[in-house]
Amino acid sequence: MKIRFIEPGNLPYRMSFKNLYVYDKYIRTPSNGIITLATILKREWDDVLCYSESISKIKWDDIYDADIVFISIFTFSANRGYELAEKIRAHSSAVIVFGGLHATLNYMETIKYCDYVTRGEGDEMLPEFVRRLERGEVPELPGVVYKKNGEVVVCGEPIPPTKLDVVPDRDLLYRFRKMAWHSTLWPQVHASRSCPHNCDYCSLVAAFGRRMRTRSPENVVEDIKAAVEFFGKRMLNILWITDDNFFADRQWAIETLNAIIDSGIKYSFTIQARYEVGFDDEMLDLLKRAGFEELAMGIEFLEDESFENYHKKSTYGEILRSVRNIQRHGLRTRGLFIFGADNHTPGIGKRLADFVIANNISGVLIQSMYFVPGTPVYESHKDELISREDWSRCIGKVVHYPKKMTPAELQREVIEASRLIYSRKRLIQAILHKRGTERILFIGEYFWQKDVRRDLKRELKFLESLVTVEEKGYSRRNIQLPSYHA
């Protein structure tokens, strides 16, 4: 069996000078998901290879004579994935299988473009799926979706895997080793899965449930060592632990941090976190000793009303106390924020910038609220979406009609927050007063955010054209799907 994996890119890779300093333009860090699955299948089948449009063009001659092509999609890359599937179908007899977060949650849409959808995580299911295809059988396994006589067949709910100790073979991703020197590509390790919380906008829990599952601390350390070796010496030696909630299983997190410390690995790390970790002094001390420099905190909102509306268990006061305690332990705090909550009004951009600057937040990621099918926020807001077909906008751009602003006004608030936080004055201050990694990161983010703002500004005329203010509400028009050139 010849097996190929594809990770579509929202903006497919092309050579550009911007790739050296602007993240997420024509280059971005590929996910570990397809590499992990390819590593598992490689144990049984020799001819397995992955492509990610994040870092390379696809070799189509290699795809067309494959027996199976797996395409993994997030929401922002779904439309691109569907186009790639149609291209493969026109030139190949390969079995086309979609998986990934968007396919899991929106399988009734995705099955239109392929032979099978595999929902959930495929670590333990996928080998048997391939074996049955190899035998000429229909792989009727939990989590599989397919069409029979024009009807969609759903073969039960996916079973989450429990044996996660796999170190992905990064060389199974085409051109990855050759591209790893780029400073905009980050080494990544995923150590645990799921989250016990229930925020309305989070697709993670909707797709993978709330029961935490973890890799052994020893396996995590092995993976970190492999990633460090793979990426080699770089301008910024930082590895990103990509878990959505690394600290949910406190005892496991402590054991894993101690394993990193005992391993003697000399590297810098960054990690995502909920605010609660800021009250755990033992954990913060271990993070510092293990080489962690920064926590990317999912703050999301500045208003208690927003936290309550979307079932995010936190308050503004708790966020502030957490940030300050994290900083007291010598760790930086990065803020992840969402614009477009139902109670957001004009001026939110300035309010956020003031908060970030006043509290010495080291950097930000600002995204307009987006709505993944299968999440509670999608069900409550689907009639307010600008489009239910064009998912390519779900990369931080405005995708809905806010309650108290027009779409164009909301996009301007994102632009304003970015402009104030990453101003020329603050760039000069960073160059003069920040040191080491913090200085380099701010300089890189300054140019990245400048590029983000440029893209957002280009869309303002379009967003303004969506809306005519009448006596009551808006007059709406759907977005046309984008045209790609593979």
C-alpha positions as CSV (number, residue, x, y, z in Angstrom):
1,M,0.0,0.0,0.0
2,K,1.2,3.5,-0.9
3,I,-0.1,5.9,1.8
4,R,0.1,9.7,1.6
5,F,-1.0,12.4,4.1
6,I,-1.7,16.0,3.2
7,E,-2.1,19.0,5.5
8,P,-3.7,21.8,3.4
9,G,-2.5,25.4,3.9
10,N,-4.9,28.3,4.0
11,L,-2.2,30.2,2.0
12,P,-0.2,27.4,0.3
13,Y,3.6,27.6,0.5
14,R,5.5,29.7,-1.9
15,M,9.0,31.1,-1.8
16,S,9.0,34.6,-0.3
17,F,11.5,36.8,1.6
18,K,8.7,37.3,4.2
19,N,9.1,33.7,5.2
20,L,12.2,34.7,7.0
21,Y,10.4,37.0,9.5
22,V,6.6,36.8,9.1
23,Y,4.9,33.8,10.5
24,D,1.7,32.4,8.9
25,K,2.1,34.1,5.6
26,Y,3.4,31.4,3.2
27,I,5.1,29.4,5.9
28,R,3.9,28.1,9.3
29,T,4.7,25.3,11.6
30,P,3.1,22.0,10.5
31,S,1.1,20.2,13.1
32,N,2.4,17.0,14.6
33,G,-0.9,15.1,14.0
34,I,-0.3,13.7,10.5
35,I,3.4,13.0,11.4
36,T,2.3,11.0,14.4
37,L,-0.2,9.0,12.4
38,A,2.3,8.4,9.6
39,T,4.8,7.1,12.1
40,I,2.2,4.6,13.4
41,L,1.3,3.4,9.9
42,K,5.0,3.2,8.9
43,R,5.4,0.3,11.4
44,E,3.3,-1.8,9.1
45,W,3.5,-0.3,5.6
46,D,6.8,0.9,4.1
47,D,5.6,3.5,1.6
48,V,4.3,6.3,3.9
49,L,5.0,10.0,3.4
50,C,3.4,13.4,4.4
51,Y,3.1,16.7,2.7
52,S,2.2,20.0,4.5
53,E,1.4,23.0,2.4
54,S,2.7,25.0,5.3
55,I,6.3,24.3,4.3
56,S,6.4,22.9,0.7
57,K,4.5,22.4,-2.5
58,I,2.9,19.0,-3.1
59,K,4.5,16.6,-5.5
60,W,1.3,15.7,-7.4
61,D,2.8,12.8,-9.4
62,D,3.6,11.2,-6.0
63,I,0.0,11.7,-4.8
64,Y,-1.8,10.5,-7.9
65,D,-0.5,7.0,-7.8
66,A,-1.1,6.5,-4.1
67,D,-3.5,3.9,-2.8
68,I,-4.8,6.0,0.1
69,V,-4.6,9.8,0.6
70,F,-5.4,11.1,4.0
71,I,-6.2,14.8,4.2
72,S,-6.2,16.5,7.6
73,I,-8.2,19.7,8.0
74,F,-8.7,22.4,10.5
75,T,-11.6,24.8,10.0
76,F,-9.4,27.5,8.4
77,S,-8.0,25.0,5.8
78,A,-11.3,23.1,5.1
79,N,-12.1,24.8,1.8
80,R,-8.5,24.3,0.6
81,G,-8.7,20.6,1.6
82,Y,-11.9,20.2,-0.4
83,E,-10.3,21.7,-3.5
84,L,-7.3,19.4,-3.1
85,A,-9.6,16.4,-2.9
86,E,-11.4,17.4,-6.1
87,K,-8.0,17.7,-7.8
88,I,-7.0,14.2,-6.7
89,R,-10.3,12.7,-7.7
90,A,-9.9,14.2,-11.2
91,H,-6.4,12.6,-11.7
92,S,-6.3,9.5,-9.4
93,S,-8.2,6.4,-8.3
94,A,-6.8,6.8,-4.7
95,V,-9.1,6.3,-1.8
96,I,-9.6,9.8,-0.3
97,V,-10.0,10.0,3.5
98,F,-10.6,13.2,5.5
99,G,-9.7,13.6,9.2
100,G,-8.8,16.3,11.6
101,L,-10.7,18.7,13.8
102,H,-13.0,20.2,11.2
103,A,-13.8,16.8,9.6
104,T,-14.6,15.4,13.0
105,L,-17.1,18.1,13.9
106,N,-18.5,18.8,10.4
107,Y,-18.4,15.4,8.9
108,M,-21.8,15.8,7.1
109,E,-20.2,18.5,5.0
110,T,-16.8,16.9,4.6
111,I,-18.1,13.5,3.4
112,K,-19.3,15.2,0.2
113,Y,-15.7,15.5,-0.9
114,C,-14.2,12.1,-0.1
115,D,-14.7,8.4,0.3
116,Y,-14.4,8.3,4.0
117,V,-14.2,10.6,7.0
118,T,-12.4,9.4,10.2
119,R,-13.6,11.3,13.2
120,G,-11.6,11.8,16.4
121,E,-8.0,10.6,16.9
122,G,-6.7,7.9,14.6
123,D,-3.8,6.5,16.7
124,E,-5.3,3.2,17.4
125,M,-8.1,3.0,14.8
126,L,-6.2,3.9,11.6
127,P,-4.0,0.8,11.2
128,E,-7.1,-1.5,11.2
129,F,-8.8,1.0,8.9
130,V,-6.0,0.6,6.4
131,R,-5.9,-3.2,6.8
132,R,-9.6,-3.5,5.9
133,L,-9.1,-1.3,2.8
134,E,-6.2,-3.5,1.9
135,R,-8.4,-6.5,2.1
136,G,-11.0,-4.8,-0.1
137,E,-13.4,-4.4,2.9
138,V,-15.5,-1.4,3.9
139,P,-13.8,-0.2,7.2
140,E,-16.9,-0.1,9.4
141,L,-15.1,1.1,12.5
142,P,-16.2,3.4,15.3
143,G,-15.7,7.0,14.1
144,V,-15.8,6.2,10.4
145,V,-18.3,7.9,8.1
146,Y,-18.9,6.9,4.5
147,K,-21.6,6.9,1.8
148,K,-23.7,3.9,0.7
149,N,-26.2,4.1,-2.1
150,G,-26.2,7.9,-1.7
151,E,-26.9,7.8,2.0
152,V,-24.4,8.8,4.7
153,V,-23.5,6.0,7.1
154,V,-22.1,6.9,10.5
155,C,-20.4,4.0,12.2
156,G,-20.8,5.1,15.8
157,E,-18.8,7.4,17.9
158,P,-15.0,7.5,17.8
159,I,-13.1,5.8,20.7
160,P,-10.4,8.0,22.1
161,P,-7.0,6.3,22.1
162,T,-5.2,5.8,25.4
163,K,-1.7,4.6,24.2
164,L,-0.1,7.9,23.2
165,D,3.6,7.1,23.7
166,V,4.7,7.7,20.1
167,V,7.6,9.9,19.1
168,P,6.8,11.3,15.6
169,D,9.3,10.6,12.9
170,R,9.6,14.2,11.6
171,D,11.5,13.0,8.5
172,L,8.3,11.5,7.2
173,L,7.2,15.0,6.4
174,Y,8.5,16.0,2.9
175,R,11.2,18.7,3.1
176,F,10.7,19.3,6.8
177,R,14.3,18.8,7.8
178,K,15.5,21.2,5.0
179,M,13.1,23.9,6.2
180,A,13.6,23.5,9.9
181,W,16.3,26.2,10.0
182,H,13.6,28.9,9.5
183,S,13.2,31.0,12.6
184,T,9.5,31.2,11.9
185,L,9.1,27.4,12.3
186,W,9.0,26.2,15.9
187,P,9.9,22.8,17.3
188,Q,6.7,21.4,18.8
189,V,5.8,18.6,21.2
190,H,2.3,17.6,22.2
191,A,2.3,15.8,25.6
192,S,-1.4,15.5,26.6
193,R,-4.8,15.7,25.0
194,S,-8.2,17.2,25.8
195,C,-9.4,19.6,28.5
196,P,-11.8,19.2,31.5
197,H,-13.4,22.6,31.0
198,N,-16.3,23.5,28.8
199,C,-15.9,27.0,27.2
200,D,-18.6,27.5,24.5
201,Y,-16.2,28.5,21.7
202,C,-13.7,25.7,22.2
203,S,-13.7,23.0,19.5
204,L,-11.2,20.8,21.4
205,V,-13.7,19.5,24.0
206,A,-16.5,19.2,21.3
207,A,-14.1,17.0,19.2
208,F,-12.1,15.1,21.8
209,G,-14.1,15.1,25.0
210,R,-13.2,16.3,28.5
211,R,-11.2,13.3,29.8
212,M,-7.5,14.1,30.0
213,R,-5.1,11.5,28.4
214,T,-1.3,11.8,28.8
215,R,1.9,10.5,27.4
216,S,4.4,9.1,29.9
217,P,6.9,11.7,31.2
218,E,9.8,9.6,29.8
219,N,8.2,9.6,26.3
220,V,7.7,13.3,26.4
221,V,11.4,13.8,27.2
222,E,12.3,11.5,24.4
223,D,10.2,13.5,22.0
224,I,11.7,16.8,23.2
225,K,15.2,15.5,22.6
226,A,14.2,14.3,19.1
227,A,12.7,17.6,18.3
228,V,15.7,19.5,19.5
229,E,18.1,17.3,17.5
230,F,15.9,17.6,14.4
231,F,15.8,21.4,14.4
232,G,19.4,21.8,15.3
233,K,21.1,25.1,16.4
234,R,18.9,28.1,15.6
235,M,18.7,31.9,16.3
236,L,16.0,31.2,18.8
237,N,16.2,27.9,20.6
238,I,12.6,27.7,21.8
239,L,10.4,24.6,21.8
240,W,6.6,25.0,22.1
241,I,4.7,22.5,24.2
242,T,1.4,22.6,22.3
243,D,-1.0,21.1,24.9
244,D,-4.3,23.0,25.3
245,N,-4.2,22.4,29.0
246,F,-0.9,20.8,30.2
247,F,-1.7,21.6,33.8
248,A,-5.1,19.9,34.0
249,D,-3.6,16.7,35.5
250,R,-1.4,18.4,38.1
251,Q,0.5,15.3,39.4
252,W,1.4,14.3,35.8
253,A,2.5,17.8,35.0
254,I,4.8,17.9,38.0
255,E,6.3,14.5,37.1
256,T,6.8,15.6,33.5
257,L,8.5,18.9,34.5
258,N,10.7,17.0,36.9
259,A,11.6,14.5,34.1
260,I,12.6,17.5,31.9
261,I,14.8,18.9,34.7
262,D,16.4,15.5,35.4
263,S,17.1,15.0,31.7
264,G,19.6,17.9,31.7
265,I,18.1,19.3,28.5
266,K,19.3,22.9,28.0
267,Y,16.6,24.5,26.0
268,S,14.0,27.2,26.3
269,F,10.3,26.4,26.3
270,T,6.9,28.1,25.9
271,I,3.6,26.6,26.8
272,Q,-0.2,27.4,26.8
273,A,-1.9,27.8,30.1
274,R,-5.1,28.7,31.9
275,Y,-5.0,31.4,34.5
276,E,-5.2,28.9,37.5
277,V,-1.5,27.9,37.1
278,G,-0.6,31.4,38.2
279,F,-1.7,30.5,41.7
280,D,0.4,27.3,41.9
281,D,3.8,28.4,43.2
282,E,5.3,24.9,43.1
283,M,4.4,24.5,39.5
284,L,5.8,27.9,38.5
285,D,9.1,27.2,40.3
286,L,9.3,23.9,38.4
287,L,8.5,25.6,35.1
288,K,11.3,28.1,35.7
289,R,13.8,25.4,36.6
290,A,12.9,23.3,33.6
291,G,13.7,26.1,31.2
292,F,10.3,27.6,30.5
293,E,10.4,31.3,29.7
294,E,6.9,32.2,28.9
295,L,3.3,31.1,29.4
296,A,0.8,31.8,26.6
297,M,-2.4,32.4,28.7
298,G,-5.8,32.0,27.2
299,I,-7.1,35.2,28.8
300,E,-9.7,35.7,26.0
301,F,-11.8,38.6,27.5
302,L,-11.4,41.5,29.9
303,E,-15.0,41.5,31.1
304,D,-16.6,39.3,33.6
305,E,-19.8,39.4,31.6
306,S,-18.0,37.8,28.6
307,F,-16.6,35.0,30.8
308,E,-20.0,34.2,32.1
309,N,-21.7,34.4,28.7
310,Y,-19.3,31.8,27.2
311,H,-18.9,29.6,30.3
312,K,-15.3,30.5,30.8
313,K,-14.6,30.0,34.5
314,S,-12.5,33.0,35.3
315,T,-12.8,36.6,36.3
316,Y,-10.9,39.8,35.4
317,G,-9.5,40.0,39.0
318,E,-8.3,36.5,39.0
319,I,-6.5,37.0,35.6
320,L,-4.7,40.1,37.0
321,R,-3.6,38.2,40.2
322,S,-2.4,35.3,38.1
323,V,-0.4,37.4,35.6
324,R,1.4,39.2,38.4
325,N,2.3,36.1,40.3
326,I,3.6,34.4,37.1
327,Q,5.8,37.5,36.5
328,R,7.0,37.4,40.1
329,H,8.4,33.9,39.3
330,G,10.5,35.3,36.5
331,L,8.2,34.0,33.7
332,R,6.7,36.1,30.9
333,T,3.0,36.1,30.1
334,R,1.7,36.2,26.6
335,G,-2.0,37.0,26.1
336,L,-4.4,35.2,23.8
337,F,-7.5,37.3,23.2
338,I,-10.9,37.0,21.5
339,F,-12.8,40.0,20.0
340,G,-16.4,39.9,19.0
341,A,-18.2,38.7,22.2
342,D,-21.9,39.7,22.3
343,N,-21.2,42.5,24.7
344,H,-18.2,44.0,22.9
345,T,-18.5,47.6,21.8
346,P,-16.4,50.1,19.9
347,G,-13.3,50.9,22.0
348,I,-12.5,47.3,22.9
349,G,-9.2,47.6,20.9
350,K,-8.0,50.6,23.0
351,R,-9.1,48.9,26.2
352,L,-7.1,45.8,25.4
353,A,-4.0,47.7,24.4
354,D,-4.1,49.6,27.6
355,F,-4.4,46.4,29.6
356,V,-1.5,44.7,27.7
357,I,0.8,47.7,28.1
358,A,-0.1,48.4,31.7
359,N,0.4,44.8,32.8
360,N,3.6,44.1,30.8
361,I,2.1,41.4,28.7
362,S,5.0,40.3,26.5
363,G,2.9,39.7,23.3
364,V,-0.5,39.0,22.1
365,L,-2.6,36.9,19.7
366,I,-5.9,38.6,18.9
367,Q,-8.6,36.7,17.0
368,S,-12.1,37.7,16.1
369,M,-14.5,35.1,17.5
370,Y,-15.1,32.2,15.1
371,F,-17.6,29.5,15.2
372,V,-16.6,25.9,14.5
373,P,-19.6,23.6,13.7
374,G,-20.3,21.3,16.7
375,T,-19.5,23.9,19.3
376,P,-22.1,25.6,21.5
377,V,-21.2,29.0,20.2
378,Y,-21.8,27.9,16.6
379,E,-25.3,26.6,17.5
380,S,-26.2,29.9,19.2
381,H,-24.7,32.2,16.6
382,K,-25.0,30.3,13.2
383,D,-27.7,32.7,12.0
384,E,-25.3,35.6,12.5
385,L,-22.4,34.2,10.4
386,I,-21.4,36.1,7.3
387,S,-21.0,32.7,5.5
388,R,-21.6,29.1,6.4
389,E,-19.4,27.9,3.5
390,D,-16.2,29.9,3.4
391,W,-14.1,28.6,6.3
392,S,-10.9,30.2,5.1
393,R,-11.6,33.4,7.0
394,C,-11.4,31.6,10.4
395,I,-7.8,32.8,11.0
396,G,-8.6,35.8,13.2
397,K,-10.7,37.7,10.7
398,V,-14.3,38.8,11.4
399,V,-16.7,36.1,10.4
400,H,-20.0,37.2,11.9
401,Y,-22.3,40.1,12.6
402,P,-21.6,41.3,16.1
403,K,-24.4,42.4,18.4
404,K,-23.2,45.9,19.1
405,M,-20.9,46.7,16.1
406,T,-20.8,46.2,12.4
407,P,-18.3,43.6,11.0
408,A,-16.1,46.4,9.7
409,E,-16.1,48.2,13.1
410,L,-15.0,45.0,14.8
411,Q,-12.2,44.4,12.3
412,R,-11.0,48.0,12.9
413,E,-10.9,47.2,16.7
414,V,-8.6,44.3,16.0
415,I,-6.4,46.5,13.8
416,E,-6.4,49.3,16.5
417,A,-5.3,46.9,19.3
418,S,-2.5,45.5,17.2
419,R,-1.4,49.0,16.1
420,L,-1.1,50.3,19.7
421,I,0.5,47.2,21.1
422,Y,3.0,46.9,18.3
423,S,3.7,50.6,17.7
424,R,7.0,52.0,16.5
425,K,7.5,53.6,19.9
426,R,7.2,50.3,21.6
427,L,9.5,48.7,19.0
428,I,12.2,51.2,19.9
429,Q,11.7,50.6,23.6
430,A,12.0,46.9,23.0
431,I,15.3,47.3,21.1
432,L,16.7,49.6,23.8
433,H,15.4,47.9,27.0
434,K,14.5,44.3,26.4
435,R,17.1,41.6,26.3
436,G,17.7,38.2,24.6
437,T,14.8,36.2,23.5
438,E,12.2,38.8,24.6
439,R,13.8,41.4,22.4
440,I,14.0,39.2,19.3
441,L,10.4,38.0,19.7
442,F,9.0,41.5,20.0
443,I,10.9,42.6,16.8
444,G,9.7,39.6,14.9
445,E,6.1,40.1,16.1
446,Y,6.2,43.8,15.2
447,F,6.7,42.9,11.6
448,W,4.3,40.0,11.7
449,Q,1.6,42.1,13.2
450,K,2.3,44.8,10.7
451,D,1.6,42.3,7.9
452,V,-1.5,41.0,9.7
453,R,-2.9,44.6,9.9
454,R,-2.2,45.1,6.2
455,D,-4.3,42.0,5.4
456,L,-7.1,43.1,7.7
457,K,-7.2,46.6,6.2
458,R,-7.5,45.2,2.7
459,E,-10.8,43.6,3.8
460,L,-12.5,46.6,5.3
461,K,-14.1,47.8,2.1
462,F,-15.5,44.3,1.6
463,L,-16.8,44.2,5.2
464,E,-18.4,47.6,4.8
465,S,-20.2,46.4,1.7
466,L,-21.9,43.6,3.6
467,V,-24.0,45.9,5.7
468,T,-26.5,48.6,5.1
469,V,-27.8,50.0,8.3
470,E,-31.6,50.0,8.2
471,E,-34.2,51.0,10.8
472,K,-33.7,47.5,12.3
473,G,-30.7,45.2,11.9
474,Y,-28.6,44.5,8.8
475,S,-29.0,43.6,5.2
476,R,-26.7,40.6,4.6
477,R,-24.9,39.1,1.7
478,N,-22.9,35.8,1.7
479,I,-19.2,35.6,0.9
480,Q,-18.2,33.8,-2.3
481,L,-15.8,30.9,-1.8
482,P,-12.2,31.8,-2.7
483,S,-10.4,30.6,-5.8
484,Y,-7.1,28.7,-5.2
485,H,-4.4,27.7,-7.6
486,A,-2.9,24.3,-6.6
